[in-house]
Amino acid sequence: MTEMAAAPAFDSDEALTATVLAVPGVDAVFAPSRLPAAVPLVAAALVGQNPHLINRVSSTEQDGVTVITARIATQQAIPTPETARSVADTLRARTHGTNSTIRIQVSRII
């Protein structure tokens, strides 16, 4: 089984979420679809913490690799593949110099 740890020190999930939301064409960020990454966020929201904790970019360590997962909604004004590529490029720039994998999932086109 693959071991997953807490978010890496290079940036916070909140900062990564703000970065993604600033990319032209991104309308919203949703909770990660991968259950292991989503469990701490859902648990925090259920015990009365800020419900916006659920809808954010997730960063975890997996076998020495930083895995950043972003589920986004895109706007029709900009082609969705272009928006997803811009999000990935922006996150790569934020993680430059680290061993990382960027996962982008488009969950909705508005």
SULNORUR-V534518 format. One record per pair of residues at least 12 apart in sequence whose ideal C-beta (glycine too) atoms are under 6 Angstrom apart, sorted by sequence separation. I is the first residue (numbers start at 1). J is the second residue. D is the distance in whole Angstrom. If there is no record, write none. Layout:
<<I | J | D> <I | J | D>>
This chain:
<<17 | 29 | 5> <41 | 53 | 5> <41 | 54 | 5> <57 | 70 | 5> <88 | 102 | 5> <88 | 104 | 5> <87 | 104 | 5> <84 | 104 | 5> <37 | 58 | 4> <84 | 106 | 6> <31 | 54 | 5> <37 | 60 | 6> <68 | 91 | 5> <31 | 55 | 6> <30 | 55 | 5> <29 | 55 | 6> <32 | 58 | 4> <80 | 106 | 6> <80 | 109 | 6> <4 | 36 | 5> <37 | 69 | 6> <66 | 98 | 5> <74 | 106 | 6> <65 | 99 | 5> <66 | 100 | 4> <67 | 101 | 5> <68 | 102 | 5> <69 | 103 | 5> <70 | 104 | 5> <71 | 105 | 5> <72 | 106 | 6> <73 | 108 | 4> <74 | 109 | 5> <75 | 110 | 6> <65 | 101 | 6> <71 | 107 | 5> <20 | 57 | 6> <32 | 69 | 5> <73 | 110 | 6> <33 | 71 | 6> <17 | 56 | 4> <17 | 57 | 5> <16 | 57 | 4> <30 | 71 | 4> <13 | 56 | 5> <29 | 72 | 6> <13 | 57 | 6> <28 | 73 | 4> <13 | 59 | 6> <26 | 72 | 5> <27 | 73 | 4> <27 | 75 | 5> <25 | 74 | 5> <20 | 70 | 5> <25 | 75 | 5> <8 | 59 | 6> <7 | 59 | 4> <8 | 61 | 6> <25 | 78 | 4> <4 | 60 | 5> <5 | 61 | 4> <4 | 62 | 5> <8 | 66 | 5> <25 | 83 | 3> <2 | 62 | 6> <23 | 86 | 5> <23 | 87 | 5> <20 | 87 | 6> <23 | 90 | 5> <19 | 90 | 6> <19 | 94 | 6> <30 | 107 | 5> <11 | 94 | 6> <27 | 110 | 5> <10 | 98 | 6>>
